[in-house]
């Protein structure tokens, strides 16, 4: 029975994860510093950015660059927003584009922050057949950064699970 539970746990984690180049828990600059040093960061601008990966590499912390520009992933259960339930808005950590509202976040127990709905103007999707799996990649509509993947095992009302990397997200709490 223990073997069956362990095997099932591994399958579930594998469904969420990308196997390529896991990113260690963040030791980089805090996101506000990244935003200050990033001339493309804006929470109001929606114009599509055409910035080379070479330039992003000079601007972004290494862990964010690895996930956002190289489609890497964080280790499960290590991201700052995995076990996080404050009310507010989630933005792309690379460009500041609006992605999610905290009301759409739920505890999926897969090891990454999960949402059942995204800002339709904030994200787009691409077929991902890497690592011997067929998945749907979720990308920022403004800067084309990798955010995570979309699965059809989420809660109602959408039945979808946006499995995101915390490092790709920037959170702004609601004002009290």
JOWO-V296131 format. One record per residue. N is the residue number from 1. RES is the residue in one small letter. PHI is phi in whole degrees, -180 to 180 (NA if undefined). PSI is psi in whole degrees, 0 to 359 (999 if undefined). BURIAL is 1 if it has 16 or more other ideal C-beta (glycine too) atoms within 10 Angstrom, else 0. Layout:
[[N & RES & PHI & PSI & BURIAL] [N & RES & PHI & PSI & BURIAL]]
//
This chain:
[[1 & x & NA & 317 & 0] [2 & x & -59 & 319 & 0] [3 & x & -63 & 317 & 0] [4 & x & -64 & 318 & 0] [5 & x & -66 & 317 & 0] [6 & x & -62 & 317 & 0] [7 & x & -64 & 316 & 0] [8 & x & -62 & 318 & 0] [9 & x & -61 & 317 & 0] [10 & x & -64 & 320 & 0] [11 & x & -63 & 315 & 0] [12 & x & -63 & 314 & 1] [13 & x & -63 & 321 & 0] [14 & x & -65 & 325 & 0] [15 & x & -64 & 324 & 0] [16 & x & -80 & 324 & 1] [17 & x & -88 & 155 & 1] [18 & x & -102 & 134 & 1] [19 & x & -78 & 341 & 0] [20 & x & -77 & 128 & 0] [21 & x & 42 & 69 & 0] [22 & x & -58 & 146 & 0] [23 & x & -102 & 131 & 1] [24 & x & -68 & 160 & 0] [25 & x & -51 & 143 & 0] [26 & x & -61 & 130 & 1] [27 & x & -124 & 13 & 0] [28 & x & -84 & 181 & 0] [29 & x & -58 & 150 & 0] [30 & x & -67 & 158 & 0] [31 & x & -60 & 325 & 1] [32 & x & -62 & 325 & 0] [33 & x & -67 & 320 & 0] [34 & x & -62 & 315 & 1] [35 & x & -62 & 319 & 1] [36 & x & -63 & 325 & 0] [37 & x & -93 & 7 & 0] [38 & x & -114 & 107 & 1] [39 & x & -68 & 347 & 0] [40 & x & -96 & 352 & 1] [41 & x & -75 & 124 & 1] [42 & x & -156 & 133 & 1] [43 & x & -89 & 1 & 0] [44 & x & -118 & 332 & 0] [45 & x & -77 & 137 & 0] [46 & x & -117 & 0 & 0] [47 & x & -63 & 134 & 0] [48 & x & -63 & 137 & 0] [49 & x & -98 & 141 & 1] [50 & x & -121 & 82 & 0] [51 & x & -116 & 134 & 1] [52 & x & -71 & 155 & 0] [53 & x & -62 & 328 & 0] [54 & x & -60 & 316 & 0] [55 & x & -70 & 319 & 0] [56 & x & -60 & 322 & 1] [57 & x & -62 & 329 & 0] [58 & x & -77 & 336 & 0] [59 & x & -95 & 318 & 1] [60 & x & -89 & 149 & 1] [61 & x & -62 & 152 & 1] [62 & x & -56 & 320 & 0] [63 & x & -68 & 321 & 1] [64 & x & -69 & 319 & 1] [65 & x & -60 & 315 & 1] [66 & x & -59 & 317 & 1] [67 & x & -76 & 307 & 1] [68 & x & -69 & 321 & 1] [69 & x & -105 & 339 & 1] [70 & x & -114 & 5 & 0] [71 & x & 58 & 36 & 1] [72 & x & -79 & 190 & 1] [73 & x & -149 & 159 & 1] [74 & x & -80 & 157 & 1] [75 & x & -65 & 146 & 0] [76 & x & -63 & 148 & 1] [77 & x & 66 & 16 & 0] [78 & x & -111 & 343 & 1] [79 & x & -71 & 146 & 1] [80 & x & -65 & 340 & 0] [81 & x & -105 & 6 & 1] [82 & x & -62 & 308 & 1] [83 & x & -112 & 73 & 0] [84 & x & -145 & 131 & 0] [85 & x & -137 & 30 & 0] [86 & x & -75 & 154 & 0] [87 & x & -84 & 136 & 0] [88 & x & 164 & 200 & 1] [89 & x & -118 & 144 & 1] [90 & x & -109 & 133 & 1] [91 & x & -123 & 161 & 1] [92 & x & -67 & 127 & 1] [93 & x & -70 & 343 & 1] [94 & x & -84 & 313 & 1] [95 & x & -123 & 350 & 1] [96 & x & 89 & 4 & 1] [97 & x & -67 & 139 & 1] [98 & x & -70 & 133 & 1] [99 & x & -121 & 311 & 1] [100 & x & -143 & 156 & 1] [101 & x & -106 & 142 & 1] [102 & x & -61 & 335 & 1] [103 & x & -62 & 340 & 0] [104 & x & -96 & 3 & 1] [105 & x & -87 & 143 & 1] [106 & x & -144 & 161 & 0] [107 & x & -85 & 99 & 0] [108 & x & -90 & 342 & 1] [109 & x & 63 & 19 & 0] [110 & x & -87 & 348 & 1] [111 & x & 107 & 355 & 1] [112 & x & -132 & 153 & 1] [113 & x & -60 & 136 & 1] [114 & x & -129 & 144 & 1] [115 & x & -131 & 150 & 1] [116 & x & -98 & 354 & 1] [117 & x & -154 & 142 & 0] [118 & x & -117 & 162 & 1] [119 & x & -68 & 116 & 1] [120 & x & -61 & 334 & 0] [121 & x & -88 & 356 & 0] [122 & x & -102 & 336 & 1] [123 & x & -131 & 161 & 1] [124 & x & -141 & 173 & 0] [125 & x & -127 & 151 & 0] [126 & x & -144 & 140 & 0] [127 & x & -67 & 134 & 0] [128 & x & -125 & 115 & 1] [129 & x & -112 & 22 & 0] [130 & x & -75 & 159 & 0] [131 & x & 60 & 29 & 0] [132 & x & 71 & 17 & 0] [133 & x & -126 & 158 & 0] [134 & x & -112 & 118 & 0] [135 & x & -136 & 176 & 1] [136 & x & -114 & 116 & 0] [137 & x & -81 & 140 & 1] [138 & x & -108 & 128 & 1] [139 & x & -127 & 154 & 1] [140 & x & -72 & 130 & 1] [141 & x & -70 & 337 & 1] [142 & x & -87 & 318 & 1] [143 & x & -120 & 2 & 1] [144 & x & 65 & 22 & 1] [145 & x & -80 & 143 & 1] [146 & x & -69 & 131 & 1] [147 & x & -112 & 324 & 1] [148 & x & 163 & 212 & 1] [149 & x & -134 & 160 & 1] [150 & x & -113 & 132 & 1] [151 & x & -127 & 156 & 1] [152 & x & -99 & 37 & 0] [153 & x & -121 & 30 & 0] [154 & x & -91 & 180 & 1] [155 & x & -81 & 168 & 0] [156 & x & -68 & 153 & 0] [157 & x & -89 & 351 & 0] [158 & x & -100 & 333 & 0] [159 & x & 75 & 9 & 0] [160 & x & -108 & 153 & 1] [161 & x & -129 & 110 & 1] [162 & x & -86 & 104 & 1] [163 & x & -94 & 103 & 1] [164 & x & -110 & 157 & 1] [165 & x & -88 & 129 & 1] [166 & x & -58 & 320 & 1] [167 & x & -62 & 336 & 1] [168 & x & -82 & 354 & 1] [169 & x & -111 & 145 & 1] [170 & x & -124 & 124 & 1] [171 & x & -104 & 138 & 1] [172 & x & -125 & 116 & 0] [173 & x & -69 & 154 & 0] [174 & x & -64 & 147 & 0] [175 & x & -77 & 142 & 0] [176 & x & -87 & 999 & 0]]
//
